[in-house]
Amino acid sequence: MEIAASFVLILSIYFLGCLALVQEIVRPNRQLVIEGNSKKGQWVTNYPKIISLSFGISLLTTFIAYYLFLS
């Protein structure tokens, strides 16, 4: 149980750090896309790309850290 708790704690710290770094590289943007002749629009963002990229990097680094420190 302690191993799982420490893994989640390290993963959350790495995720927040990677999120800050990825936001510096990939700038968050928001764009209004208007569909046809109607006045309705839809916001298109790149937030899912930023979150998934930072989660993937943090998951990889957490596995590497666990492999190095538990071996």
Number of C-alpha atoms within 10 A of each C-alpha: 6 7 10 9 10 12 16 14 13 18 19 16 13 20 22 15 13 21 19 13 12 18 14 10 9 13 11 14 9 11 11 11 11 12 10 8 6 7 7 10 12 10 9 11 13 13 15 10 13 19 16 12 17 22 19 13 15 22 19 13 17 21 13 11 14 14 10 9 7 7 6
